[in-house]
Amino acid sequence: MTKLATYEIDIVKSNTSKLETVDFENLVFGRTFTDHMFYCDYKDGQWQQPKIVPYGPMTFEPSARVFHYGQAVFEGMKAYKDEDGNAFLFRPEENYERINKSAARLAIPEFPKEYFFEGLTTILNMDKDWIKSGKGNSLYIRPFVIATEPAISASPALTYRFMIICSPAKAYYTGGVRVLFAEKYSRSANGGVGFAKAAGNYAAQFYPTSLAQAKGFQQIIWTDANTHENLEEAGTMNIFFRVNDTLITAPTSDRILDGVTRKSVIQLAKDSDVKVEVRPVSVKEIKEAARNDSLKEIFGAGTAAVISPISAFEHGGDIFELELKSDSYAAFFKEKMLNIQHNLAEDPHGWRYKI
């Protein structure tokens, strides 16, 4: 059990707010941040007193282990506000469990549950005016932890900093996303850290994704590292395929992130009597389905993007265009998800967490 130094949060409020300077209709994702941030240091074998301070730069030594050995994990969450001004999180227990699962894989100490939820609710109440009502509006929340010990020997750090920062958000992707099916590069491998939200997972994607973008595609759908024959995950999203009226997605594994949006889509599909298959999905199968017109749609699912339809994919020189329909599963499940998140529909599974 991780020891705690104290539970009380030390709060320093910002003297001024940036809120009035923000154009909420023209936000660039992840570039604008709220007035406050939460942090808590780990040293001497225990988490210290958590703090909330005005958002701003922090100082770390050049030898901080995170810069050299990549001990860094994070989460992606969102807060939503209904028309009555009530604010909600969406399935935050899942994020709490996953960040500690990610941390354990990178030899980072578990962050205490009471600190996590008290930190979240306190900072969100302080910056509640940054959460705007209306579908499509949200406050993106980024909890993360980094190794801060100043040492360049290759071993786990003895000190860490856990932080929460927040950024107002609108749509991550607009319109359909064009993707490549990976043929050479891999996102992760068996026994690796693909299931964790480790910072290095994303850094390793940037180069092959830049090559895809140079060809006119926004993202890559990653294939298994051993054979490149099975489709597994897209860039920042889990991936779903609709073949006729069956929804298919790959099973989670060492290589695939156990996405909160992914499991929510699967549950919503079951609630709606949509047939769901969680099984390996081959490149060959999807190309053949595209050729015989049984492939109706592909869409990605993730916290930042929610649900993003795929408008085209390429593999082996073959390009397949997909018609984006208003009655798609992607549109159907996105509407259901947003209605739950914004308190516009019943929440039979208890996913909303009122702040």
C-alpha positions as CSV (number, residue, x, y, z in Angstrom):
1,M,0.0,0.0,0.0
2,T,1.3,3.4,-1.0
3,K,1.8,5.6,2.1
4,L,0.4,9.1,2.3
5,A,2.0,12.1,3.9
6,T,-1.2,14.1,4.3
7,Y,-4.6,14.3,2.6
8,E,-5.3,18.0,2.7
9,I,-4.7,19.9,-0.5
10,D,-2.7,23.1,-0.2
11,I,-4.4,25.6,-2.5
12,V,-3.0,28.9,-4.0
13,K,-5.5,30.6,-6.1
14,S,-4.7,32.6,-9.2
15,N,-5.1,36.4,-8.8
16,T,-6.5,36.8,-12.3
17,S,-8.3,34.6,-14.8
18,K,-7.4,34.0,-18.4
19,L,-11.0,33.0,-19.1
20,E,-12.2,36.3,-20.7
21,T,-9.3,36.2,-23.2
22,V,-10.2,32.8,-24.7
23,D,-12.2,32.4,-27.9
24,F,-14.2,29.3,-27.2
25,E,-15.5,29.1,-30.7
26,N,-12.1,28.8,-32.3
27,L,-10.1,26.5,-29.9
28,V,-7.1,24.6,-31.2
29,F,-7.0,21.3,-29.3
30,G,-4.6,21.1,-26.4
31,R,-3.2,24.7,-26.7
32,T,-5.2,26.6,-24.1
33,F,-5.1,25.8,-20.4
34,T,-7.2,26.7,-17.4
35,D,-6.1,28.9,-14.5
36,H,-4.9,26.2,-12.1
37,M,-3.0,22.9,-12.0
38,F,-2.8,20.1,-9.5
39,Y,0.5,18.4,-8.5
40,C,1.8,16.0,-5.9
41,D,5.4,14.9,-5.4
42,Y,6.6,11.4,-4.4
43,K,9.7,11.2,-2.3
44,D,11.1,9.2,0.7
45,G,8.7,6.4,-0.3
46,Q,5.5,8.3,0.0
47,W,3.3,10.8,-1.7
48,Q,3.5,14.3,-0.2
49,Q,0.9,17.0,0.4
50,P,-1.0,17.6,-2.9
51,K,-1.1,21.2,-4.1
52,I,-3.2,23.3,-6.5
53,V,-1.4,26.4,-7.9
54,P,-1.8,28.8,-10.8
55,Y,-1.0,27.2,-14.1
56,G,2.5,28.0,-15.2
57,P,6.0,26.8,-15.8
58,M,7.8,24.4,-13.4
59,T,11.5,23.8,-12.9
60,F,13.2,20.4,-13.3
61,E,16.9,19.6,-13.4
62,P,18.3,18.6,-16.8
63,S,19.2,15.2,-15.3
64,A,15.6,14.4,-14.4
65,R,15.1,10.8,-15.3
66,V,12.0,11.4,-17.4
67,F,14.1,13.2,-19.9
68,H,16.5,10.3,-20.3
69,Y,14.6,7.1,-19.6
70,G,11.0,8.0,-20.5
71,Q,9.3,7.2,-17.2
72,A,6.0,9.0,-18.0
73,V,2.4,7.9,-18.2
74,F,-0.8,9.9,-18.6
75,E,-4.6,9.7,-19.0
76,G,-7.1,11.5,-21.1
77,M,-10.5,12.4,-19.5
78,K,-13.2,15.0,-20.1
79,A,-15.6,17.0,-18.0
80,Y,-19.0,18.1,-19.4
81,K,-21.7,20.6,-18.3
82,D,-25.4,20.3,-18.8
83,E,-27.8,23.2,-19.5
84,D,-28.4,23.7,-15.8
85,G,-24.7,24.2,-15.1
86,N,-24.1,20.8,-13.5
87,A,-20.7,19.3,-14.4
88,F,-19.9,15.7,-14.9
89,L,-17.0,13.3,-15.5
90,F,-17.4,10.2,-17.6
91,R,-16.4,6.9,-16.1
92,P,-13.4,8.4,-14.1
93,E,-12.9,5.1,-12.1
94,E,-11.7,3.6,-15.4
95,N,-9.1,6.3,-15.9
96,Y,-7.9,6.0,-12.3
97,E,-7.4,2.3,-12.6
98,R,-5.7,2.5,-16.0
99,I,-3.2,5.2,-15.0
100,N,-2.0,3.0,-12.1
101,K,-1.9,0.0,-14.4
102,S,0.2,2.0,-16.8
103,A,2.4,3.3,-13.9
104,A,3.0,-0.2,-12.6
105,R,4.3,-1.3,-16.1
106,L,6.9,1.6,-16.0
107,A,7.9,0.9,-12.3
108,I,6.1,4.1,-11.1
109,P,4.4,4.0,-7.7
110,E,0.6,3.8,-7.6
111,F,-1.1,7.2,-7.0
112,P,-3.7,7.1,-4.2
113,K,-7.3,7.0,-5.1
114,E,-8.4,9.7,-2.6
115,Y,-5.7,12.1,-3.9
116,F,-6.8,11.4,-7.5
117,F,-10.5,12.1,-7.0
118,E,-10.1,14.9,-4.5
119,G,-7.6,16.6,-6.8
120,L,-9.9,16.2,-9.8
121,T,-13.0,17.5,-8.1
122,T,-11.3,20.4,-6.4
123,I,-9.5,21.7,-9.5
124,L,-12.7,21.3,-11.6
125,N,-14.8,23.2,-9.1
126,M,-12.2,25.9,-9.1
127,D,-12.1,26.1,-12.9
128,K,-15.7,25.2,-13.5
129,D,-16.4,28.3,-15.6
130,W,-14.0,26.8,-18.2
131,I,-16.5,23.9,-18.8
132,K,-19.0,25.2,-21.4
133,S,-22.5,23.7,-21.9
134,G,-23.6,22.3,-25.2
135,K,-22.8,19.2,-27.2
136,G,-19.3,19.2,-28.6
137,N,-18.0,21.4,-25.7
138,S,-15.9,19.8,-23.0
139,L,-12.9,20.3,-20.7
140,Y,-10.1,17.9,-21.6
141,I,-8.3,16.7,-18.5
142,R,-4.8,15.4,-18.6
143,P,-3.6,13.6,-15.4
144,F,0.1,12.5,-15.8
145,V,3.1,11.4,-13.8
146,I,6.8,11.9,-14.6
147,A,10.1,10.8,-13.0
148,T,11.8,13.8,-11.5
149,E,14.8,12.4,-9.7
150,P,18.0,14.1,-11.0
151,A,20.1,11.1,-12.0
152,I,21.2,9.6,-15.3
153,S,21.8,6.1,-14.2
154,A,19.4,3.6,-15.9
155,S,17.0,2.5,-13.2
156,P,13.6,3.6,-11.8
157,A,13.5,7.0,-10.2
158,L,13.1,7.6,-6.5
159,T,11.0,10.8,-6.9
160,Y,8.0,11.5,-9.2
161,R,5.5,14.3,-9.8
162,F,1.8,13.6,-10.5
163,M,-0.1,16.4,-12.1
164,I,-3.5,17.4,-13.5
165,I,-3.9,20.1,-16.1
166,C,-7.0,21.0,-18.0
167,S,-7.8,22.4,-21.5
168,P,-11.1,23.5,-23.0
169,A,-11.9,21.5,-26.1
170,K,-14.2,21.2,-29.1
171,A,-14.0,18.5,-31.8
172,Y,-10.6,16.8,-32.2
173,Y,-11.2,15.7,-35.8
174,T,-13.7,17.3,-38.1
175,G,-15.0,15.3,-41.1
176,G,-13.8,11.9,-42.1
177,V,-10.3,10.7,-41.4
178,R,-8.2,9.1,-44.1
179,V,-5.9,6.3,-42.8
180,L,-3.2,3.9,-43.9
181,F,-3.0,0.3,-42.8
182,A,0.5,-0.2,-41.4
183,E,2.8,-2.5,-43.5
184,K,6.2,-1.8,-42.0
185,Y,6.2,0.2,-38.8
186,S,4.7,-1.1,-35.5
187,R,3.1,0.6,-32.6
188,S,3.8,-2.1,-30.0
189,A,4.7,-5.7,-29.5
190,N,3.9,-8.6,-27.3
191,G,5.3,-8.1,-23.8
192,G,5.7,-4.4,-24.4
193,V,3.9,-1.3,-23.2
194,G,1.2,-0.9,-25.9
195,F,-1.6,-1.5,-23.3
196,A,-0.3,1.4,-21.2
197,K,-0.7,5.1,-21.9
198,A,3.1,5.6,-21.8
199,A,4.3,8.8,-23.4
200,G,6.9,6.9,-25.5
201,N,4.1,5.0,-27.3
202,Y,3.0,8.2,-28.9
203,A,6.4,9.6,-29.7
204,A,7.2,6.4,-31.6
205,Q,4.1,6.9,-33.8
206,F,5.0,10.4,-34.9
207,Y,7.5,9.5,-37.6
208,P,5.5,6.9,-39.5
209,T,2.4,9.1,-39.0
210,S,4.3,12.0,-40.6
211,L,5.0,9.8,-43.6
212,A,1.3,8.9,-43.9
213,Q,0.4,12.6,-43.7
214,A,2.8,13.4,-46.5
215,K,0.7,11.0,-48.6
216,G,-2.5,12.7,-47.7
217,F,-3.6,10.5,-44.8
218,Q,-4.2,11.7,-41.2
219,Q,-3.6,8.6,-39.3
220,I,-2.4,5.0,-39.4
221,I,-4.3,1.9,-38.4
222,W,-1.6,-0.3,-36.7
223,T,-1.2,-3.9,-37.5
224,D,0.3,-6.7,-35.4
225,A,4.1,-6.4,-35.1
226,N,4.7,-10.1,-36.0
227,T,2.9,-10.4,-39.3
228,H,1.2,-7.0,-40.1
229,E,-1.8,-9.1,-41.0
230,N,-4.3,-8.1,-38.3
231,L,-5.7,-4.6,-37.6
232,E,-5.4,-3.5,-34.1
233,E,-5.5,0.2,-33.2
234,A,-5.5,3.6,-34.9
235,G,-3.2,6.4,-33.9
236,T,-4.9,7.9,-30.8
237,M,-8.0,5.7,-31.0
238,N,-9.3,2.2,-30.8
239,I,-10.8,1.0,-34.1
240,F,-14.2,-0.5,-35.1
241,F,-15.3,-2.1,-38.3
242,R,-18.9,-2.5,-39.4
243,V,-19.3,-5.5,-41.8
244,N,-23.0,-5.7,-42.9
245,D,-24.7,-5.0,-39.5
246,T,-22.0,-6.6,-37.3
247,L,-19.6,-4.4,-35.3
248,I,-16.1,-5.9,-35.0
249,T,-13.2,-4.7,-32.9
250,A,-9.9,-6.3,-31.9
251,P,-9.5,-7.8,-28.4
252,T,-7.3,-5.9,-25.9
253,S,-3.9,-7.4,-25.3
254,D,-0.3,-6.3,-24.4
255,R,-0.4,-4.3,-27.7
256,I,-3.8,-2.6,-27.5
257,L,-5.1,0.1,-25.1
258,D,-8.2,-0.8,-23.1
259,G,-10.0,2.3,-24.1
260,V,-12.8,3.7,-22.0
261,T,-14.7,4.9,-25.1
262,R,-14.1,1.5,-26.7
263,K,-15.7,-0.4,-23.9
264,S,-18.5,2.2,-23.8
265,V,-19.3,1.7,-27.5
266,I,-19.4,-2.1,-27.0
267,Q,-21.9,-1.7,-24.2
268,L,-24.0,0.7,-26.1
269,A,-24.1,-1.7,-29.0
270,K,-25.2,-4.5,-26.8
271,D,-27.9,-2.2,-25.3
272,S,-29.1,-1.4,-28.8
273,D,-29.2,-5.1,-29.9
274,V,-26.3,-4.5,-32.4
275,K,-24.2,-7.6,-32.9
276,V,-20.7,-7.1,-31.6
277,E,-17.7,-9.4,-32.2
278,V,-14.5,-8.9,-30.3
279,R,-11.9,-10.9,-32.2
280,P,-8.8,-10.5,-34.5
281,V,-9.6,-8.6,-37.6
282,S,-7.4,-9.2,-40.6
283,V,-6.4,-6.8,-43.3
284,K,-7.4,-9.4,-45.9
285,E,-10.9,-9.6,-44.4
286,I,-11.5,-5.9,-44.4
287,K,-10.2,-5.4,-48.0
288,E,-12.4,-8.2,-49.2
289,A,-15.4,-6.7,-47.4
290,A,-14.6,-3.3,-49.0
291,R,-14.5,-4.9,-52.5
292,N,-17.8,-6.8,-52.1
293,D,-19.6,-3.8,-50.4
294,S,-20.2,-5.6,-47.1
295,L,-17.9,-3.1,-45.3
296,K,-20.3,-0.4,-44.3
297,E,-18.0,1.8,-42.2
298,I,-14.9,2.1,-40.1
299,F,-14.6,4.5,-37.1
300,G,-12.2,5.3,-34.4
301,A,-13.1,5.7,-30.7
302,G,-11.2,7.6,-28.0
303,T,-11.6,10.3,-25.3
304,A,-10.2,13.2,-27.3
305,A,-12.0,12.3,-30.6
306,V,-15.0,10.5,-29.1
307,I,-16.0,8.8,-32.3
308,S,-14.4,9.6,-35.7
309,P,-15.5,8.1,-39.0
310,I,-12.9,6.8,-41.4
311,S,-13.6,8.1,-45.0
312,A,-10.8,6.2,-46.8
313,F,-8.1,3.6,-46.2
314,E,-5.0,2.5,-48.2
315,H,-3.0,-0.7,-48.1
316,G,-0.6,-2.2,-50.6
317,G,-1.3,0.5,-53.1
318,D,-5.1,-0.1,-53.0
319,I,-7.2,2.8,-51.9
320,F,-10.8,2.3,-50.7
321,E,-13.2,5.2,-50.3
322,L,-16.0,4.9,-47.7
323,E,-19.2,6.8,-48.0
324,L,-20.0,8.6,-44.8
325,K,-23.7,8.2,-44.0
326,S,-25.9,10.1,-41.6
327,D,-27.5,6.9,-40.3
328,S,-24.1,5.2,-39.6
329,Y,-23.3,3.3,-36.4
330,A,-20.6,6.0,-35.8
331,A,-23.2,8.8,-35.8
332,F,-25.6,6.7,-33.7
333,F,-23.2,5.8,-31.0
334,K,-21.6,9.2,-30.8
335,E,-25.1,10.7,-30.3
336,K,-25.9,8.2,-27.5
337,M,-22.5,8.8,-25.9
338,L,-22.8,12.6,-26.0
339,N,-26.3,12.5,-24.6
340,I,-25.2,10.5,-21.6
341,Q,-22.1,12.7,-21.1
342,H,-24.1,16.0,-21.3
343,N,-26.9,14.7,-19.0
344,L,-29.4,14.7,-21.9
345,A,-30.3,11.0,-21.6
346,E,-30.7,8.3,-18.9
347,D,-27.5,6.8,-17.6
348,P,-28.4,3.1,-17.0
349,H,-24.8,2.0,-16.3
350,G,-23.9,4.8,-13.9
351,W,-21.2,6.3,-16.1
352,R,-21.7,9.9,-15.1
353,Y,-19.8,11.2,-12.1
354,K,-21.2,14.5,-10.8
355,I,-18.6,17.0,-9.8
